[in-house]
Amino acid sequence: YQQNPIPKEGVIFKPEWMPVGLCRPDEYAACFMAMDCAISQKEQADESAVTIAKIPFGENPTIDEISTPHGRWTFEQQINTVKGLYAMHKPLVVGIEGDRGGKIVVEVLRREQIPVLELPIVADKVTRAMTVSHLFSQGKVRINTPELRKQLLSFRGGTEANDLADAFIHVLRLVMKCSDMKYPNPREIFDPWKHPEEQQTYDQKVWAHVEKRHRISERNYRRRMRGASI
């Protein structure tokens, strides 16, 4: 893409790659949440945005954007918004990029016992978008918020409004990091010859994997803090 500049209307995300669609609530196997943090409430400032994405059961499921609330929130409003959405949707993990006020939000949410992963910083927004563009072209994404669709179609990685697009790209990065996108229905993989306490659904396996990554992230964070204090 470096040898082929992106046109004004952008071709990273094409309209035909973004169908609308939702499943019934009981058809979803896993939920992921990501936040794009902003640190100012000024009228010209960027907004904060939170994306909820869910993945239905199946061997080749889609990633369905459920909702993407956004606004120019105070720090306290950002924390309360994430806490409220976490209580409502119970995502396996919340992803927040560790830039601007992101690191502080991560720290506060972890104190609230919310599973948060600090996403690595990718300074170039176009590069970041290209890492998830294959999910769109392969038909694995469904968008249900009109404003998010509008931002994705006009996305060029510049100064245009793209806070919702950033949050959705974060959640896709999170899914790629923490899930292999295969969720067999627990009813189909249930072994009647095993004791119920020995059963482990794929959802539980994914959660165990996320917890392991969370512990590693916590350990690395403590090491960085100890190094900073020396």
Salt bridges, closest charged atoms under 4 A:
ASP26 OD1 - ARG24 NE 3.33
GLU27 OE2 - ARG24 NH1 3.12
ASP36 OD1 - ARG100 NH2 3.69
ASP36 OD1 - HIS170 NE2 3.57
ASP46 OD2 - ARG100 NH1 3.65
GLU47 OE1 - HIS70 ND1 2.77
GLU47 OE2 - ARG72 NH1 3.81
ASP64 OD2 - ARG142 NH2 2.70
GLU97 OE2 - ARG128 NH1 3.09
GLU97 OE1 - HIS170 NE2 3.83
GLU97 OE2 - ARG173 NH1 3.63
ASP99 OD2 - ARG100 NE 3.97
GLU107 OE2 - ARG111 NH2 2.63
GLU112 OE1 - LYS83 NZ 3.74
GLU118 OE2 - LYS103 NZ 2.69
GLU118 OE1 - ARG224 NH2 3.98
GLU147 OE1 - HIS70 NE2 3.30
ASP166 OD2 - LYS125 NZ 2.89
ASP166 OD1 - ARG128 NH2 3.30
GLU218 OE2 - ARG110 NE 3.73
GLU218 OE2 - HIS214 NE2 3.53
